[in-house]
Structures are given as structure tokens and as C-alpha cells.
């Protein structure tokens, strides 16, 4: 029988028990040998039949010895002690140990000479030479180890001491063979009828379901475990940032709209229409729909005038023609400040006049950047903003230090910078204790009057704001060096599953 012929093995097992109720297969090992098939395949078929209660089995264990590779060498060449004895000449001349080693090799002499001495086959003569001992005799001596190994090879049983001696010398190996005794099961039949797993439309149409055998449905089975979702490391850090900002009195802005018009993303922030960030190589523009349909017209006219002449802000503006079609272009927002401008416009025009506000947002933004180990085309921006009367740069520095201290960055430095919509502006640097260097961790500033006054905010209202990416502190927190391993299609799902909960002390 060829390997893999499961159907033939199944028929043979069932036929072997067809003689009567008391029929049995005494040992599946012998059964498999007689059939000429692997025992593992026989056991596989047996388990399948046992699952349907056609057969029953009882485990058997048989322990026996097999001759090792070293034992086979003894059978072929003789035991080391016999080979040593044969090299020792009869008489008083003897042979030196060096002579034995030259003839047989040091390894054989090392093993065989000790056994010869123990058996008194060899003794030391005059001058240190080796001569025949009391039991060495002049005639042939039986090679007991070789004869015992032949018995093992022939399937004979050894005595306990004999087996122990051969095992000690690593001439035999003890093997435990597992097999089964097989008898009929409660559902025994000469041939197995294939059971159907489900009732199909074809069975109902043909009526074949009436004669079909169906598998029993196990209502208690739990089924395969379902893999649940896991919070991404970014979300874990985001949760901690939200707790910190809410503790500081901030209210979260609605940032669930990723597509914005250029007007809210750039123009309302007093960012010129000629700015490089508004080019296609820096920003993702939307093809359909390409343009926004409506704006607050009164506000739009004031923004237009501020860009061109400075309006009533005391500024000279940019001195260029402002185009509505440029402001109408839809894009994937490049920063969540597009939402901040809308929230400030809403505050300026709310009923009851201006009231101070603290806002924050943590959401996704998009930049047309070249991807590398530290840059992606999309990332998450953390932004905080406070609108109140008579704020100054000292207030901004104090709020920034409070926030970063709460996330574990205690050494902070500031460097003057330029932003189109903030003046003064500052880059934020934090000391990285592991890298032992200062690293840029954010940007900040006070919104310009050219941005705030056109919205209708009172002249004494100041707005301070700062922002940072969510990815950089997450990478530092979880020891990730390549941003593509954290976020995107190359991220390791196992890392997401096993990432510990984020905590900032």
C-alpha cells in the first residue's frame, strides 16, 4: 500500500473488525507493518473514525532496545576489549601500550584496555608491557558485548543488568513505541457514510436530504478565538495628551473634517497667496470637487482688503491682487490651524460679545513631503490655543512649559522663528536625555493682528498658540527610530498589539 492512501487504510481497519462483536486489532503497529503503510497515517485514519464513534482505541506502550551506531560497529569489528586482547601476543613478550595505540588507535585502546583489565584478560608484565592475564588464556575468548548486541538486533529480550551495561556504554538506545489496540465503536459499520455539514438548496430541490446523514451540531463549541482590536500607540499617547490638556482647562475643537478650502487653511491666517506652501509640490489639492461653494462673504471681503492693503489693521498688507478662485481651492488640510481660524471667527461673532476660550485639537494633517525615516505625507498635529485679553509672550512661554513638563520634558528652550500668521514666533526645543542633545519639538507664537482684527475680535484680545506632532513624542516614548514602523502600511501589527499603556508622570 502506498503512503497517503487513507481510504484503503480506512477500509482495512473496518474490514479487520467485521468478523464479529469481539473482533479487535491487537496492535496498530503490527497492523501497519502488515499493510505496508506508515503507522502515523494509520493513526490519523483511526482518530478520524473514532471521532464518529465507529472505532474505539486504547493506548499501548512498548519499550525495547535498538543497537546504536557504535553498537553496529561492535557487531562488525568486535568490541574494543576483544580487539585489544587479540593484539596482545600469547607468551611473556607482551606489547607496550604505545604499540597497542599504534595498531588500534588511542580511542579504542582507552575503552578496550580498561575493560580487559577488569575482566583480567590483560595484565601488566615485567618492564610495563601488557601480557595476557589470568582469564585471557591461550585460546579464544567469547566477545560477550558483540553476542548481546546480536541478540538485540534479532529482537531478543535482555536481562536488566545486561541492558544497563550496554546502555552505559552507549551501545544500545531505549525506545518507547506508542500504538493502539482497536475495537468496534458504538456506530461501527463496514463502510463509513460521508456526513453532510449543512443543508443546501440543491438537497432540498432534489429531495436527497431525506437519505443524507448529517454531522451533529455542537452547540457548546466556542469556535476559533476572534482577534479583537487594539489601540495604536499613537492613540494611547493621544489619550494621555487629551487628559493633560483638559486638566489644564482646554476644550477640544471639532477637527473631523479633513478637506478644507484654501481660504480657511491659508487666507484667513494671513498667509499670502504667493506663499510656497500653497504650491502643489507642498500641498495635496482636491480634483473633485475642486472648489468650495460658499464663504462668509462679509468676512471674505475684509480678508481680501487686509491681504491687498492691510485694511484697518495698521498693516500695509502684501500689496498684491487677492484672487477668490485661489482661496476657493479645496485641499487636504496642511494643519489643524485651519480649524482654529474658524473657531476664532465664531468667537468673534457670537452673541453676547467676546468671552475668553482655551481650545486644543489632536488630529491628522497632510503634507506633500518626501517620505523617509522621520517624515510621512500624513501625520498628527497637537495644537493648543488661548484667546484672552492682554495676553503676552510670557503667558505663552508659561503655558508651553506647563504642558511639556506634564509630558515629562522638563528642559525647554525657545528660539525666534518666522511664521506668516504669528508674530512673535518661537521654535520650541527640548533636551533629550538619551540622545544627550537638544531637539526641536514644536512651534509657537502669537497670532498677528492682520489675522484677528478682520474676524471682528476686540483690539485688546490676544491669541497665543503652539503645536507639535504626535508622532515624535510617541516614537521617543516607545523607542521607535523609524516613523514608518509606527504609522502606515509598513507598521508592525504585533507591536500595536503588545505596546504597553502610555503613562506620563
C-alpha positions as CSV (number, residue, x, y, z in Angstrom):
1,X,0.0,0.0,0.0
2,X,1.4,3.4,-0.9
3,X,1.7,6.3,1.6
4,X,-1.2,8.7,1.6
5,X,-3.8,6.1,0.6
6,X,-6.2,7.0,3.5
7,X,-9.3,5.4,2.0
8,X,-7.5,2.0,1.7
9,X,-6.3,2.2,5.3
10,X,-9.8,3.1,6.4
11,X,-11.3,0.1,4.6
12,X,-8.7,-2.3,6.0
13,X,-9.3,-1.1,9.6
14,X,-13.1,-1.6,9.3
15,X,-12.7,-4.9,7.5
16,X,-10.4,-6.2,10.2
17,X,-13.2,-5.8,12.8
18,X,-16.0,-7.2,10.6
19,X,-15.7,-10.7,11.9
20,X,-17.9,-10.1,15.0
21,X,-18.5,-8.1,18.1
22,X,-15.3,-9.3,19.8
23,X,-13.1,-8.7,16.8
24,X,-10.1,-6.5,17.6
25,X,-6.8,-5.2,16.2
26,X,-4.3,-6.1,18.9
27,X,-1.6,-3.5,17.9
28,X,-1.8,-0.9,15.2
29,X,2.0,-1.1,14.8
30,X,1.9,-4.7,13.6
31,X,-1.3,-3.9,11.6
32,X,0.5,-1.0,9.8
33,X,3.6,-3.2,9.1
34,X,1.4,-5.9,7.6
35,X,-0.4,-3.4,5.4
36,X,2.9,-1.8,4.3
37,X,1.8,1.7,5.3
38,X,3.2,4.3,7.7
39,X,2.0,3.9,11.3
40,X,1.3,7.7,11.5
41,X,-1.2,7.5,8.7
42,X,-2.9,4.6,10.3
43,X,-3.3,6.5,13.5
44,X,-4.6,9.5,11.6
45,X,-7.4,7.4,10.0
46,X,-8.1,5.8,13.3
47,X,-8.6,9.2,15.0
48,X,-11.0,10.2,12.2
49,X,-13.1,7.0,12.6
50,X,-13.0,7.3,16.4
51,X,-14.4,10.9,16.2
52,X,-17.6,9.4,14.6
53,X,-17.6,6.6,17.3
54,X,-17.1,3.9,14.6
55,X,-14.0,2.6,16.4
56,X,-12.6,2.7,19.9
57,X,-8.9,2.6,20.8
58,X,-6.7,2.0,23.8
59,X,-3.2,3.3,24.1
60,X,-0.3,0.9,24.2
61,X,3.3,1.5,25.1
62,X,6.1,-1.0,24.2
63,X,9.7,-0.4,25.4
64,X,12.6,-2.1,23.6
65,X,16.2,-1.6,22.7
66,X,17.8,-0.8,19.4
67,X,21.5,-1.0,18.5
68,X,23.2,2.3,18.3
69,X,25.7,3.4,15.6
70,X,28.6,2.5,18.0
71,X,26.9,-0.9,18.6
72,X,26.7,-1.6,14.9
73,X,30.5,-1.0,14.7
74,X,31.0,-3.5,17.5
75,X,28.9,-6.1,15.6
76,X,31.0,-5.6,12.5
77,X,34.5,-5.2,14.0
78,X,34.2,-6.6,17.5
79,X,34.2,-4.9,20.9
80,X,37.1,-2.7,21.9
81,X,38.2,-5.1,24.6
82,X,38.2,-8.1,22.2
83,X,40.3,-6.1,19.7
84,X,42.8,-5.2,22.4
85,X,43.0,-8.8,23.6
86,X,43.6,-10.0,20.1
87,X,46.6,-7.6,19.8
88,X,48.3,-8.9,22.9
89,X,50.5,-11.8,21.9
90,X,50.4,-15.1,23.8
91,X,53.5,-15.5,26.0
92,X,55.7,-13.4,28.1
93,X,56.9,-10.9,25.5
94,X,53.7,-8.8,25.6
95,X,53.2,-5.5,23.9
96,X,53.5,-1.9,25.1
97,X,50.6,0.5,25.3
98,X,52.2,2.6,22.6
99,X,52.2,-0.4,20.4
100,X,48.5,-1.0,21.0
101,X,47.7,2.6,20.2
102,X,49.7,2.4,17.0
103,X,47.8,-0.7,16.0
104,X,44.3,0.2,17.1
105,X,44.1,3.9,17.8
106,X,44.1,5.7,21.1
107,X,40.3,5.8,21.4
108,X,39.9,2.0,21.0
109,X,42.7,1.3,23.5
110,X,41.3,3.8,26.0
111,X,37.9,2.0,26.1
112,X,39.1,-1.6,25.5
113,X,42.1,-1.8,27.8
114,X,40.1,-0.8,30.9
115,X,37.5,-3.5,30.1
116,X,40.3,-6.0,29.5
117,X,41.9,-5.2,32.9
118,X,38.5,-5.5,34.6
119,X,37.9,-8.9,33.0
120,X,41.5,-10.0,33.8
121,X,42.1,-10.7,30.2
122,X,45.2,-8.5,30.2
123,X,47.8,-7.7,33.0
124,X,51.0,-5.8,33.3
125,X,54.1,-7.8,32.8
126,X,57.8,-7.0,33.5
127,X,59.0,-3.7,32.1
128,X,55.5,-2.3,32.0
129,X,54.5,-4.3,28.9
130,X,51.0,-5.8,28.6
131,X,50.6,-9.5,28.6
132,X,47.7,-12.0,28.7
133,X,46.0,-12.1,32.1
134,X,44.6,-15.0,34.1
135,X,41.4,-15.1,32.1
136,X,43.0,-14.2,28.8
137,X,44.3,-17.7,28.2
138,X,45.9,-19.0,25.1
139,X,42.7,-19.7,23.2
140,X,39.7,-17.8,22.0
141,X,37.6,-15.7,24.5
142,X,33.9,-15.1,23.8
143,X,33.1,-11.5,22.8
144,X,30.1,-11.1,25.2
145,X,29.2,-7.5,24.1
146,X,29.1,-8.5,20.4
147,X,26.9,-11.5,21.2
148,X,24.5,-9.5,23.3
149,X,24.2,-6.9,20.5
150,X,23.4,-9.6,18.0
151,X,20.5,-10.7,20.3
152,X,19.2,-7.2,20.5
153,X,19.3,-7.0,16.7
154,X,17.4,-10.2,16.4
155,X,14.7,-8.9,18.7
156,X,15.5,-11.0,21.8
157,X,14.9,-9.6,25.3
158,X,17.9,-8.7,27.5
159,X,18.3,-9.0,31.3
160,X,18.2,-5.9,33.4
161,X,21.9,-5.9,34.1
162,X,22.8,-6.7,30.5
163,X,20.7,-3.8,29.3
164,X,22.1,-1.5,31.9
165,X,25.7,-2.3,30.9
166,X,25.0,-1.8,27.2
167,X,23.2,1.5,27.8
168,X,26.1,2.7,29.9
169,X,28.5,2.0,27.1
170,X,26.0,3.7,24.6
171,X,25.9,0.6,22.5
172,X,22.0,0.4,22.6
173,X,19.3,3.0,22.9
174,X,16.0,2.5,24.7
175,X,12.9,3.3,22.6
176,X,9.3,3.6,23.7
177,X,6.8,2.8,20.9
178,X,3.3,4.1,21.2
179,X,0.5,2.3,19.4
180,X,-3.2,1.4,19.9
181,X,-5.5,-1.6,20.5
182,X,-8.6,-1.1,18.4
183,X,-12.2,-2.5,18.9
184,X,-15.6,-1.6,17.5
185,X,-17.3,1.6,18.5
186,X,-21.0,2.2,19.1
187,X,-21.6,3.4,15.5
188,X,-19.4,0.8,13.8
189,X,-20.2,0.0,10.2
190,X,-18.3,-1.8,7.5
191,X,-18.2,1.4,5.4
192,X,-18.3,5.0,6.6
193,X,-21.1,7.1,5.1
194,X,-19.9,10.7,4.5
195,X,-21.9,13.0,6.7
196,X,-23.1,16.4,5.3
197,X,-22.0,19.5,7.1
198,X,-25.0,21.6,6.0
199,X,-28.4,21.5,4.3
200,X,-28.1,23.0,0.8
201,X,-30.6,24.4,-1.7
202,X,-29.8,21.5,-4.1
203,X,-30.6,18.9,-1.4
204,X,-34.0,20.5,-0.9
205,X,-34.7,20.7,-4.6
206,X,-33.8,17.0,-5.3
207,X,-35.0,15.6,-2.0
208,X,-31.7,13.9,-1.4
209,X,-31.7,15.4,2.2
210,X,-34.1,12.6,3.2
211,X,-31.4,9.9,2.8
212,X,-28.4,12.0,3.7
213,X,-26.5,11.6,7.0
214,X,-25.7,14.9,8.7
215,X,-23.0,15.8,11.2
216,X,-24.2,16.6,14.7
217,X,-24.0,20.3,15.5
218,X,-22.0,21.1,18.6
219,X,-23.8,23.9,20.4
220,X,-21.2,24.1,23.1
221,X,-18.2,24.7,21.0
222,X,-16.5,28.1,21.4
223,X,-15.1,28.2,17.9
224,X,-11.9,29.8,16.9
225,X,-10.8,32.8,19.0
226,X,-11.6,36.1,17.4
227,X,-8.9,38.7,17.4
228,X,-10.1,41.9,18.9
229,X,-8.9,45.4,18.0
230,X,-6.0,47.1,19.8
231,X,-5.3,50.7,20.5
232,X,-2.5,52.0,18.3
233,X,0.5,53.6,20.2
234,X,-0.5,57.0,18.7
235,X,-4.0,56.7,20.2
236,X,-2.5,55.8,23.6
237,X,-0.3,58.9,23.6
238,X,-3.2,60.9,22.2
239,X,-5.4,59.8,25.1
240,X,-2.8,61.0,27.7
241,X,-2.3,64.3,25.9
242,X,-6.1,64.9,25.9
243,X,-6.2,64.2,29.6
244,X,-3.4,66.7,30.3
245,X,-4.9,69.5,28.1
246,X,-8.4,69.0,29.6
247,X,-6.8,69.2,33.1
248,X,-5.3,72.5,32.0
249,X,-8.8,73.8,31.1
250,X,-8.7,73.3,27.4
251,X,-11.8,72.4,25.3
252,X,-11.4,70.2,22.2
253,X,-12.1,71.6,18.8
254,X,-14.1,69.7,16.1
255,X,-11.4,68.6,13.7
256,X,-13.2,65.6,12.0
257,X,-13.2,67.3,8.5
258,X,-10.0,66.7,6.7
259,X,-10.9,68.6,3.5
260,X,-10.7,72.4,3.8
261,X,-10.8,75.3,1.5
262,X,-7.6,77.4,0.9
263,X,-9.5,80.3,2.4
264,X,-9.6,78.8,5.9
265,X,-6.3,76.9,5.6
266,X,-4.3,79.9,4.3
267,X,-6.1,83.2,3.6
268,X,-7.8,83.6,7.0
269,X,-4.4,83.1,8.6
270,X,-2.9,86.0,6.6
271,X,-0.8,83.6,4.6
272,X,-0.1,85.2,1.2
273,X,-1.4,83.6,-2.0
274,X,2.1,83.6,-3.4
275,X,3.5,81.5,-0.4
276,X,5.4,78.4,-1.5
277,X,3.3,76.2,0.9
278,X,0.4,76.8,-1.5
279,X,2.1,75.1,-4.4
280,X,1.2,71.5,-5.5
281,X,4.6,70.2,-4.5
282,X,3.8,71.0,-0.9
283,X,0.0,70.6,-0.6
284,X,-2.5,68.0,-1.8
285,X,-5.2,69.7,-3.7
286,X,-8.6,68.1,-4.4
287,X,-9.7,67.4,-8.0
288,X,-13.3,66.7,-7.4
289,X,-14.8,68.9,-6.0
290,X,-12.0,71.3,-6.8
291,X,-13.6,74.4,-5.3
292,X,-15.5,75.4,-2.2
293,X,-19.0,76.8,-2.9
294,X,-19.7,79.3,0.0
295,X,-17.9,81.6,2.4
296,X,-18.9,84.2,4.9
297,X,-19.0,87.0,2.3
298,X,-18.5,90.0,4.7
299,X,-15.5,88.3,6.3
300,X,-14.1,87.3,2.9
301,X,-14.1,90.9,1.7
302,X,-12.3,92.1,4.9
303,X,-9.7,89.3,4.4
304,X,-9.2,90.4,0.8
305,X,-8.7,94.0,1.7
306,X,-6.3,93.1,4.5
307,X,-4.1,91.0,2.1
308,X,-4.1,93.7,-0.6
309,X,-3.7,96.9,1.5
310,X,-3.7,95.9,5.2
311,X,-7.2,97.2,5.7
312,X,-7.9,98.8,9.1
313,X,-5.2,96.8,10.9
314,X,-2.5,99.3,10.5
315,X,-0.5,96.9,8.2
316,X,0.4,97.6,4.6
317,X,-0.7,94.0,3.6
318,X,1.1,92.2,0.9
319,X,0.4,94.7,-1.9
320,X,-0.7,92.1,-4.4
321,X,-4.0,91.2,-6.1
322,X,-6.0,88.7,-4.0
323,X,-8.0,86.2,-6.0
324,X,-11.2,84.5,-4.9
325,X,-10.5,81.4,-7.2
326,X,-7.2,80.8,-5.4
327,X,-9.0,81.0,-2.0
328,X,-11.7,78.6,-3.2
329,X,-9.4,75.7,-4.0
330,X,-10.1,72.6,-1.9
331,X,-7.2,70.7,-0.3
332,X,-6.3,68.2,2.4
333,X,-5.7,70.5,5.4
334,X,-2.0,71.1,6.0
335,X,-2.5,72.0,9.7
336,X,-5.4,71.9,12.2
337,X,-4.9,75.7,12.5
338,X,-7.5,75.8,9.7
339,X,-10.0,74.8,12.3
340,X,-8.5,77.3,14.8
341,X,-9.3,80.2,12.5
342,X,-12.9,79.1,12.1
343,X,-13.3,78.8,15.9
344,X,-11.8,82.3,16.4
345,X,-14.2,83.7,13.8
346,X,-17.1,82.0,15.6
347,X,-16.0,83.5,19.0
348,X,-15.7,87.0,17.4
349,X,-19.3,86.8,16.1
350,X,-21.1,85.1,18.9
351,X,-24.0,86.7,20.7
352,X,-23.2,88.5,23.9
353,X,-19.7,89.6,22.9
354,X,-16.3,88.1,23.3
355,X,-15.5,85.5,26.1
356,X,-12.1,84.0,26.7
357,X,-11.5,80.5,25.4
358,X,-9.0,77.7,25.6
359,X,-9.0,75.3,22.7
360,X,-7.0,72.2,21.6
361,X,-7.0,69.6,18.9
362,X,-5.2,66.4,18.1
363,X,-5.9,65.2,14.6
364,X,-4.5,64.3,11.2
365,X,-2.9,66.7,8.7
366,X,-1.4,66.2,5.2
367,X,1.8,67.5,3.5
368,X,3.2,66.6,0.1
369,X,6.6,65.5,1.6
370,X,9.2,63.0,0.6
371,X,8.9,60.1,2.9
372,X,11.8,58.9,5.0
373,X,12.6,57.6,8.5
374,X,11.3,60.8,10.1
375,X,8.7,62.2,7.6
376,X,5.4,60.9,6.2
377,X,2.8,62.5,3.9
378,X,0.3,62.5,6.8
379,X,0.8,62.9,10.5
380,X,-1.0,64.1,13.6
381,X,-0.7,67.6,14.9
382,X,-1.2,68.6,18.5
383,X,-2.3,72.2,18.8
384,X,-3.2,74.4,21.7
385,X,-4.7,77.9,21.6
386,X,-5.8,80.5,24.2
387,X,-7.8,83.6,23.3
388,X,-8.0,86.3,26.1
389,X,-7.4,89.9,26.7
390,X,-4.0,91.4,27.1
391,X,-2.0,88.2,26.8
392,X,1.7,88.5,26.3
393,X,4.7,86.3,25.3
394,X,5.3,85.4,28.9
395,X,1.9,83.8,29.1
396,X,2.7,81.7,26.0
397,X,6.1,80.6,27.5
398,X,4.4,79.7,30.8
399,X,1.6,77.6,29.2
400,X,4.1,75.8,27.0
401,X,6.4,74.9,29.9
402,X,3.4,73.7,31.9
403,X,2.3,71.4,29.1
404,X,5.7,69.9,28.3
405,X,6.6,69.4,32.0
406,X,3.4,67.3,32.3
407,X,4.5,65.1,29.4
408,X,8.0,64.6,31.0
409,X,10.1,67.2,29.1
410,X,11.4,69.5,31.8
411,X,14.3,71.2,30.0
412,X,12.9,73.7,27.5
413,X,14.5,76.3,25.2
414,X,13.0,78.8,22.8
415,X,14.4,80.2,19.5
416,X,13.0,83.1,17.5
417,X,11.3,81.9,14.2
418,X,9.1,83.2,11.4
419,X,5.5,82.2,10.7
420,X,3.2,84.1,8.3
421,X,0.4,84.2,10.8
422,X,2.2,84.6,14.2
423,X,4.4,87.5,15.5
424,X,6.5,87.0,17.6
425,X,7.1,83.3,16.7
426,X,9.3,80.8,18.6
427,X,10.6,77.3,17.9
428,X,10.5,75.0,21.0
429,X,13.5,72.8,21.8
430,X,13.6,70.1,24.4
431,X,16.6,68.2,25.8
432,X,16.6,64.5,25.0
433,X,18.4,62.7,27.9
434,X,19.0,59.5,25.9
435,X,20.4,61.3,22.8
436,X,22.1,63.9,25.1
437,X,21.2,66.7,22.7
438,X,18.6,69.5,22.2
439,X,15.8,68.5,19.7
440,X,13.1,70.7,18.1
441,X,9.8,69.5,19.5
442,X,7.3,72.2,18.4
443,X,6.5,75.7,17.1
444,X,4.6,78.6,18.7
445,X,3.6,82.2,18.5
446,X,1.0,85.0,19.0
447,X,-1.5,85.4,16.1
448,X,-1.0,88.6,14.1
449,X,-3.5,91.5,14.3
450,X,-3.9,91.0,10.5
451,X,-5.4,87.6,11.3
452,X,-7.5,88.5,14.4
453,X,-8.9,92.0,13.6
454,X,-10.6,91.1,10.3
455,X,-12.6,88.4,12.3
456,X,-14.1,91.1,14.5
457,X,-12.2,90.4,17.7
458,X,-11.6,93.3,20.0
459,X,-8.3,95.1,19.7
460,X,-7.1,94.1,23.2
461,X,-7.7,90.4,22.5
462,X,-4.5,88.4,22.0
463,X,-4.3,84.7,20.9
464,X,-1.3,82.6,21.9
465,X,-0.8,79.1,20.2
466,X,1.6,76.3,20.0
467,X,1.8,73.0,18.1
468,X,3.8,69.8,17.8
469,X,3.5,66.4,16.1
470,X,2.0,63.5,17.9
471,X,4.4,61.0,16.2
472,X,7.7,62.4,17.6
473,X,6.9,62.0,21.3
474,X,5.3,58.6,20.6
475,X,8.5,57.4,18.9
476,X,10.5,58.6,21.9
477,X,8.1,57.0,24.4
478,X,8.1,53.6,22.7
479,X,11.7,53.6,21.4
480,X,10.9,53.6,17.7
481,X,13.5,55.1,15.4
482,X,11.7,54.9,12.0
483,X,8.3,56.6,11.7
484,X,7.2,54.0,9.0
485,X,7.4,51.3,11.7
486,X,4.9,53.4,13.8
487,X,2.3,54.6,11.2
488,X,1.3,53.4,7.8
489,X,1.1,50.2,5.8
490,X,4.6,49.0,7.0
491,X,3.7,49.3,10.7
492,X,4.1,46.1,12.7
493,X,0.7,44.9,13.9
494,X,2.3,42.8,16.6
495,X,3.9,46.0,18.0
496,X,0.5,47.6,18.1
497,X,-1.0,44.6,19.9
498,X,1.8,44.4,22.5
499,X,2.5,48.1,23.1
500,X,2.1,48.9,26.8
501,X,-0.3,51.6,28.1
502,X,1.2,55.1,27.8
503,X,1.7,57.0,31.1
504,X,3.3,60.4,31.7
505,X,4.3,61.1,35.3
